[in-house]
Amino acid sequence: MPRRTLYTEPDLVEIYWDVELAAIWLKWFDEFDEGSRVRDAAIFALDYATQNDVKHWVGDLAVSRRGLSARDQAWVESDFQSRVLAAPLEKLVLIPPRPETGQDISWLDAWEESARQKFGGKIETRLLSEFNDIRRFFTG
């Protein structure tokens, strides 16, 4: 999978451009941060998407050890959502945390429908884990 690293916060996130998928990919190693690094990374990715007319986004939580802080969760549910809607994104994939991360995944059952409603049908969303499924979603 050819990719070009765009942004890194060690032990938190790596953001890269996936050439094959024409997608910005946020690989989270940990989502919890007391400072502004989570927001800084997400804003960087959204700015990149806007400046480069990116249509596909992958939020990869597969190996993330901890979920968002309460403050960052509130930000995701407010400002982040409006920023996503302002970006040129058309398709968004969330890769859920794997069971070995120990993260609470009870929210995943409702995620696709909730995201669909939040984005008002402007952005297609899927909860996927396999690369081939992601490829089919982005290209099909």
N, C-alpha and C positions, 0 to 999 in steps of 0.2 A: 504494500500500500504506500505509494509515493506521497510524502507529506513534507510540508515546510513549517517549522516551528515559528510562531509569531510572537509568543508571549509566554513567560514562565514565572511562576512563583513557587520556589522549591517546597516540596512536601504539601502543596495546596492544589495547584492546577497547572496544566500545560495546555496552551491553546495552539492549535495548528491548522493549516490549510490542507485538506485532503484533496489531492489533485483528482483522483478517480471519481470521487463523489461530488466534486465541486461544492464542498461543504466546509464550513468552519466547525471545528471539533474542539469541544472543551472537555478535557479529561481531568476529572476531579479526583485527587488522592485523598482529600479531606475537604469538607465544605465548611467546617467550623473555623471561625476566626474572630478574635476579639476586636480587631481593627477594621480597616476598610478594604482589605485585600480581595475579599469575595466580590464586593461591588466594583472595585477597580478592574478586576479581570472581566467581569460580565460587561461592564461599560466599554472596555477595550474591544471585546468581541463584537458588540453591537455597533460601535463606531466603525470597525473594520468592515462589517457586513454592509453598512450604509455606504461607506466610501467606495466599496468594490462591487456593489450591486449583488451581494450574495443572497441566494434564494434558499439555501439548505443549512440547517443548524443541527448539531448533535451535542446533547448534554449527556456526557458519559459519567455515570455515577457507579459503574460496575465495581470499582475497588475502593470507593470512598469509605473511609472509616467512621466518619461522624457526619451528622446532618447539620443543617444551617443553625446559626445562633438565632434566638428569638428576634433580634433586631434585623438580621439579614432576611429572615423569613418574612417579616412584615414588609421589608423593602421589595422582595420578590413579588409579593402580592399586590403591590401598589406601583411604585415608580418603574420597576423592571418591566412589568406588564405593559405599561404605556410606551416604554422605549421599544419593546419588541414589536408592538403594533405600528410604530413609526418607521421601523426598519423595512427593507424590501423582502424580508423572509416570506417564503411560501410554504415550506415544509419544515417541521421540527420533530426530531426524534429524541426521546429520553431513554437512555439505557439504565435500567434500575440497578440498585446495589445488589451484588451477589449475596447469597445467604451467609457466606463466611465473614462478611463485613460486620455482621451483628446489628446492622441498622434496622430500625423499625420500618417495615415496608407496608404497613396496613393502609397507608394513603394511596398506594399504587392502583388499587382496584378502581378508584374513582378518578384517577388522574386524566385519562384521555378525554372523558366527557367533560370534566371540569375545565381542562385546557381549551377544548373546543368552544365551550361557552365563553370563557374569558377572552379568547381571541376572535370571537364573533364570526367564526367561519372564514376569516381572512387567511388563517394559517392552518394547514392540515397538520395534525399531530398524531404521533404513534408512539407507543411504548414497545420498543424492540430490543432484542439482545444480540442477535446474530448479524454479522456484517452483510451476508447475502440478502437478508430480509431488508436491511437498511438500504442497500443498493437498489433492490427492486422498488422500494417505496419512493426513492428519489428519482429513479429513471422511468417509472411506470405510470 
